[in-house]
Amino acid sequence: MSDLLQTPLHDWHASHGGRMVEFGGWHMPVQYRSITEEHHAVRRAAGLFDIAHMGRLRFTGPDSVKFLNHLLTNDVASLKPGQVRYSLICNEAGGVLDDVLVTRFDGWHLLVVNASNRLKIVDWVERHRAGFDVQVEDMSAEWSMLAMQGPRSVELLAPLVGADIAGLKYYFGCEANVLGQRGIISRTGYTGEDGFEVILPNDHANKLWVMLIDRGALPCGLGCRDTLRLEAAMPLYGHELSESIDPISAGLSFAVKLDAKDFIGKAALLAKPQPPVKQRVGLVLAGRRIAREGAQVLAGQVGIGEVTSGTFSPTLEKPIAMAYLERAAAIFDANVDVDIRGQSERATIIKLPFYRRK
């Protein structure tokens, strides 16, 4: 494990019962207690995640908006100050290189990318930067990132930051004083709950982490992060998204502005069949067995698609999965069969998400 990257909180995780695993080239905690207990803490109170493995890129210069609009499928030019927007980065064939968040600040833009894709995206940015007056700084090594998620997030985090985060709108962020240091706070997350993501200098990450836990947040690992995002039907790169999947097929057309601007991959997306041949749907399984990635979905004896992610949902207390099905067979409330290691399991097709907070 010595060749794996470590976040500034790595030693805390290892010394406080974190079960450490490899993830995207990093040594990360998958859980501390049980995945179910951590999952319920986020849904009912507050859970705390170390997400410093995510990539953070800073864009400045006269052409930063123009350049980001060239890279991203969503529109950057119309962002309001502090606004965060979900987007995709596509290759020339329209396949997804990564799904990202872009935020507009005063004089610069922040791009948050997935941990396993950071080097790929940094290289992609450099390959396409010619002709644009833009400077790109990879902030990932010097800045940590924490995620406070759950209905108690405002209560626990607000007293520790110099900003009115209770009044911050969803998918907006701000630069703020965090424990006496310049930091960034956004009302975003990857769990389906209200919450915040905080970026701050590495040498203050441990202090904020411990203070939030002392105030009542439960440390959470990658295990419940996956069950939470799956209940909320949030795609995971390498499962629902890849270079062989386009964002329209993935059901992410809201983040693709085909009629508003040009971007890398637009021509290929316009040339694809409309509506797409496949559709991302939810499956609720009748039994207790879990359908994992790659499990075939059948109507009768005919294969109609395959599972991309599956888990046992602690909230629904049932096995759930996301799958890509042939559009003609993706009929909501219809029953299908899932081949789980050679045995058939009945499932019902549902419209995503599985869970939506009140």
N, C-alpha and C positions, 0 to 999 in steps of 0.2 A: 504493500500500500504506500510505500515511501515515494513513489513517483506520482501519486495523486495530489491534486491541488487541495489546499486547506483554506477555509475562511478564517478571519481573525477570532471567531468564536469556537474554533475546532477543539481546543483544549477543554473549554467549558463543557461542550457536548460529551466528550470522551470521559470526563471525570464526574459527570452527573447522570450516568446511566444511559446515555444515548447509544443505541445500537447502530454502529457506523457501517455504511456500505458505499460502494462505488456508484457514482451517479454523474454521467456526463463529464468524466475526468476528474471529479471532485470526491473527497471523502466526506460524506454527509450523514447526518442522523436520520434513520428511517422511522424510529420511534423511541420514546422514553418509557412510557407506560404501555397501555394497549392502544392500538390504532383506534378502536371504537371509543375509548375514553377521551382520547385527544380530539376525535371527530366531534363528539357531543359537546366538548368544551367550546369549540368554535361555533357550533350552531346555537348554543344556549348561553354562553358567557363570553370568554375571550381566549383565543389561542395565539401563540407567538411563534413565528417562523424565522429562521435564519435563511435569507435568500441572497446572501452576498455572492453566491456563485453566478447569479445573473450578470449579464454584461451591461455596462452603462457607458454610452458614447455621447460626447458633447459636440454639437455642431455650432460654429460661429462663422461670421463673414457675410459679405453682401449677398452671396448667392446661396446661402444655407437653405432658405425656403424653396428656391428653385431646384436645388439639388435633391432635397428630401422628396419633393413632389415627383422628381424623376425616378427615385428609388421605390417609393411607397405606393401602394394601390389606393390608399385613402388620401383625402385632400389635406394638406398641411397649411396652405395659404389662408384658409378660413378659420384657423384656430384662434380663439380668444386668448388673452393673457391668462396663463395658468391652466388652460384647458388641456386635457389628456385625450388622445384618440387612439383607438385600436386600429391596426393596419397589418397588411401582409407585405413581405418582400418577395417578389416573384423572379424566376429566371426568364430567359427569352421565350421559353416554351409555355410559360404560364404556370409552371409548377411552383410550389411554395418553398422558398428558401428558409423562411422563418416567419412567425407571427410576433409582432412587436407592439410596444406602446411608445407614442411620440408625444412630448409635452412642450408647449411654448412657454418660455420664460423671457424676461426682459433682456433682449440682445442675444439670446441663444436658445437652442432646442436640445432636449434630452431624448435619446433613443435607448429604450431598455430592450435587450434581446435575450434569448434563451441561452442558458449556460453552455449547452452542448454545441450551440451554433455561433458563439461569439467570434471565434477566430475565422470561421467561414464568412461571417458578415463583415468583419473588419477588412478582410481581403477583398470582398465584393465591393465595399465602399471605395477602397483604394483603386481598384480596377476601373471604376466609373467616375472618378473625381476629376479627371482631365477636362479642362474647359470650363470648370466652375471655380469661382473665387470663394472657396470655403475651406475652413480649417476643421479638422476632426481630431478630437482627443479621446482616447480610451481611459475613462476614469475608474475602470473596474478594480484595479489593483490598490488604489489609495482610498477608496470609499466603500463602506459596508452598506448593506441593505437589509432591513428587517421588515416583517409584515405582521401587523397586529390586526387580527380578524375576529369578528363576532360582535354581538349586540352591546357588549360592555366596552368596546374599543375607545369610544370618545371619553368615557368616564376615566379609564385607566391612563390613556396617553395625554389627554389635554393638559393636566397640571405640569407636565414635564417639558412642554414645548411653548415657545413664545409666539403662538399664533392661535387665531380663533378657528380651530379645526372643527368645532361643532357646526360652524356656519359654512364650512367648505362643501360645495356641491359635489355630487358623485361625478367621478372622472374629471376632477379639477385638482390642481396642486398649487403649492406656493413654496417660496424660499423662506425659511424660518430659523429662528434661534433654537437649537436643540442642545440642551445641556451646556449652554454657553458657546456653542460652535455653530458655524453656518451649516445648515442642513436643508434638505428638501423633503416635503411631506406631500403625499398625494392620496386622495380618497379612492383607492383602487385596491384590487386584490384578485385572488384566484380561487376563491372558495364559495362564491355565491352569497356571502354575507357582507354586511357593512364592515368597513375597516379601512386601514391606512397602510401605506408602504412608506418607510422612512429611510432616506439616504443620509449618511453622516460619516465623518472621518473615521478611519479604522480604529484609532486609539480611544475612541469614545463609544464604540459599539458594545463592548462588554458591560460598561457602566449602565447604558440605557437598557440593555437586555436584562440585567440583574434587577434594576429598579422596577421594570414592568412586571417581572415575575414576583417580586416582593409585594407589588400592589395587587396581585391576584391573577395575572395571566398564566396560562399553562403552556410550558414549552411543548412544541409539536414538531413532528418529523415529516419526512416525505411520504410516509404511508398514508396518513390521514389527508395530507394535501391532495393525494390522488383520489381518495374516495370523495372528498368534498368537491373537487373540480368536476368529477364524473357525474355526481348528482346534479350539478349545475350545468352539465352538458358543455363545459368549456373544453375545446380541443387541446390535445397534447401533441407537440411536435414529435414525429417519429411514430405516431399512432394514427390520429385523425388527419394529420398534416404531414406532407412530405413533398419532395420534388416530383413525385409521380401523381400528386393530387393537386387539382386547381382549386382556388378559393370559392368559386361558384358552386362546384360540386360539393364542397365542404359546408355549404349553407351559410357562407360568410359574405354574400353579395352586398350586405349593408356596408362593408368596409372596402368596397371596390367601386371607384368612381369612373366607370367606363365612358360616361358621356361628358365628364367635366375636365379631364386632363389627360396628357400622355404620360405613360410610365413604362418601365421595362416589363414586357410580358403582355401589354395591352392588346397588341395585334393578335397574339396567339389566343387570348381569351375571347376576343370577338369572333374568331374563326371556329370556336368550339360549338357543338350542338346545343341549342337552347329549346327546352330546358335540358339540363345535364342528364346524361344517361343514368347516373347513380345519384342516390340521395342518402344523406346521413340521417339516421333515425335512432330511436331508443328501443330497447328490448327489455321487458320485465319477464323474468323466467318464473315458471310455475313451481319448480322444486327448489332445492337448496344448493344445487351444484352451480359453480361459477363458470361462465363462458369466457375464456381468455382470448387474447389477440390471436387472430388466424382461424378461429373456429368457424366452420362453414354454416351458413343459414340456408335452410331448405324449405320449399313449398311443395309438399308431397315428397317426391324423390328427386326434385330438380333443384340444383343449387341456384340461389338468387342473390348471394352476397356473402360477406364475411364480417366477423366481429373485429373491431379495432381496439376496444378497451372493455374490460369487464371486471366487476368487483361485487362484493356483498355490500349493499347499502345499509349503513347503520340507521339512517333516518327512516327509510321505508321498510327496513327489516326484511328485504328481499334481494336476491341477486339481480343486478341490472347490467346492461351492456350498451355500448354504442356500436353501430354497424353501418356499413355502406351496402345498400340494397339496390337492385335494379329498380328504376323509378316506377315501372308498371306494377311491380310487386310490393312496393312500399305503401301499403294500405293501412292506415291507422286503425287500431282495434282488431286487426286480422291476426289469426294465430299462425305461427310458423314453428319449425323445428330447428334446433341448434345441435349440431354434432359435437358433443363434448367427449373427446377421446374415444370415439367409436360408439358412443351411446347417445340416443336421441333425447333431447329435453325440450318440452313445449315452452313456447314464449309468445308474448303478445307485443305487437308493434305499437309504439306510442310516439306521440309528438314530443319533441324535446322542449324544455328540460324536464328532468325527473323531479326537481325540487326548485321552488322559487320562494324566496323569503317574503314574508308579509310586509 
